[in-house]
Amino acid sequence: MVSRACTYQMPTGRPCRATPLRESAFCFWHAPETAEEAAEARRLGGLHRRKKKTVASVYDFHGLRTVEAHQALLETAATETLALENTISRNRVLAQIVAAGAKLLEVGELEERLRTLEALVRERRAEGDERDAFGGF
């Protein structure tokens, strides 16, 4: 089966290579009949990226790759939630934030304990200790 590709040539001279629309030589982004829709999609995509960057900057949010990053986001959510009117729904959200925070503290503590144990094992191996790293247990 031969796959078709958009016939648009990029300014660099390379072909677009996207799948063309049915009965068209061009893809959605380059077909003259979808130019307005494509322009609106580009505009909305740009707005979304700017909004995402602005919100991340306002809240000093850099992702959720560490326990500390999760804790920081929970703290922000708690602060923002505390500022809301005192309702049953608000209090439920606060309870969920507290539960998630407690779990994160537990995970953070276990992570630290594991790091300590791993460092101890590396240290004993470096010293050439033949015994089990945990004292022979």
C-alpha positions as CSV (number, residue, x, y, z in Angstrom):
1,M,0.0,0.0,0.0
2,V,1.4,3.4,-1.0
3,S,0.7,6.2,1.4
4,R,0.1,9.6,0.0
5,A,1.7,12.8,1.4
6,C,0.9,16.5,1.3
7,T,2.5,18.1,-1.8
8,Y,3.2,21.4,0.0
9,Q,6.8,22.4,-0.1
10,M,8.2,24.0,3.1
11,P,10.2,27.2,2.8
12,T,13.3,25.0,3.3
13,G,12.3,23.0,0.2
14,R,11.4,19.9,2.2
15,P,8.0,18.3,1.5
16,C,5.3,18.6,4.3
17,R,4.8,14.7,4.5
18,A,1.5,15.0,6.4
19,T,-1.4,12.9,5.2
20,P,-3.5,14.9,2.7
21,L,-7.2,15.4,2.9
22,R,-9.4,13.1,0.9
23,E,-9.4,14.0,-2.7
24,S,-6.8,16.8,-2.1
25,A,-3.1,17.1,-2.7
26,F,-2.7,19.0,0.6
27,C,-3.1,18.3,4.3
28,F,-5.4,20.2,6.6
29,W,-2.7,22.8,7.4
30,H,-1.9,23.6,3.7
31,A,-5.2,23.0,1.8
32,P,-6.7,26.3,0.6
33,E,-10.2,25.2,1.5
34,T,-9.2,24.8,5.2
35,A,-7.0,27.9,5.5
36,E,-9.4,29.8,7.8
37,E,-9.9,26.8,10.1
38,A,-6.1,26.1,10.2
39,A,-5.4,29.8,11.0
40,E,-8.0,29.7,13.9
41,A,-6.4,26.4,15.2
42,R,-3.0,28.0,15.1
43,R,-4.3,31.1,17.0
44,L,-6.0,28.9,19.7
45,G,-2.9,26.8,20.0
46,G,-0.8,29.9,20.6
47,L,-3.3,31.3,23.1
48,H,-3.2,28.0,25.0
49,R,0.6,27.9,25.1
50,R,0.7,31.5,26.4
51,K,-2.0,30.9,29.0
52,K,-0.1,27.8,30.1
53,K,3.1,29.7,30.5
54,T,1.4,32.6,32.3
55,V,-0.4,30.4,34.8
56,A,2.8,28.4,35.4
57,S,4.7,31.6,36.0
58,V,2.0,33.1,38.4
59,Y,2.0,29.9,40.4
60,D,5.7,29.1,40.1
61,F,4.8,25.7,38.7
62,H,7.5,23.7,37.0
63,G,5.9,20.3,36.6
64,L,5.2,17.3,38.8
65,R,8.4,15.3,38.5
66,T,9.3,15.2,42.3
67,V,7.5,14.8,45.6
68,E,8.5,18.4,46.4
69,A,6.8,19.6,43.2
70,H,3.6,17.7,44.1
71,Q,3.7,19.2,47.6
72,A,4.1,22.7,46.2
73,L,1.1,22.3,44.0
74,L,-1.0,20.9,46.9
75,E,0.1,23.9,49.0
76,T,-1.0,26.3,46.2
77,A,-4.3,24.4,45.8
78,A,-4.9,24.6,49.6
79,T,-4.2,28.3,49.7
80,E,-6.5,29.0,46.8
81,T,-9.2,26.8,48.3
82,L,-8.9,28.4,51.7
83,A,-9.6,31.8,50.0
84,L,-13.0,30.5,48.8
85,E,-16.3,30.9,50.6
86,N,-16.7,28.4,53.5
87,T,-18.9,25.7,52.0
88,I,-19.3,21.9,52.4
89,S,-17.7,21.4,49.0
90,R,-14.8,23.6,49.9
91,N,-14.2,21.7,53.1
92,R,-14.4,18.4,51.2
93,V,-11.7,19.6,48.8
94,L,-9.6,20.7,51.8
95,A,-10.0,17.3,53.3
96,Q,-8.8,15.7,50.1
97,I,-5.9,18.0,49.9
98,V,-4.9,17.1,53.5
99,A,-5.2,13.4,52.7
100,A,-3.1,13.8,49.5
101,G,-0.6,15.8,51.5
102,A,-0.3,13.2,54.2
103,K,0.3,10.5,51.5
104,L,3.0,12.7,50.0
105,L,4.7,13.2,53.3
106,E,4.7,9.4,53.8
107,V,6.1,8.9,50.3
108,G,8.8,11.6,50.9
109,E,9.8,10.0,54.1
110,L,10.1,6.5,52.6
111,E,12.0,8.0,49.7
112,E,14.5,9.6,52.1
113,R,14.8,6.3,54.1
114,L,15.5,4.4,50.9
115,R,18.2,6.9,49.9
116,T,19.8,6.5,53.2
117,L,19.8,2.6,53.0
118,E,21.1,2.7,49.4
119,A,23.9,5.0,50.5
120,L,24.8,2.6,53.3
121,V,24.9,-0.3,50.9
122,R,27.2,1.6,48.5
123,E,29.4,2.6,51.4
124,R,29.8,-0.9,52.7
125,R,30.4,-2.3,49.2
126,A,33.1,0.4,48.7
127,E,34.8,-0.7,52.0
128,G,34.8,-4.3,50.7
129,D,32.6,-5.5,53.5
130,E,31.7,-9.1,52.7
131,R,28.8,-9.2,55.1
132,D,25.3,-8.3,54.1
133,A,24.9,-4.6,54.0
134,F,22.3,-4.8,56.7
135,G,24.5,-6.5,59.3
136,G,24.0,-10.1,58.1
137,F,20.3,-10.3,58.6
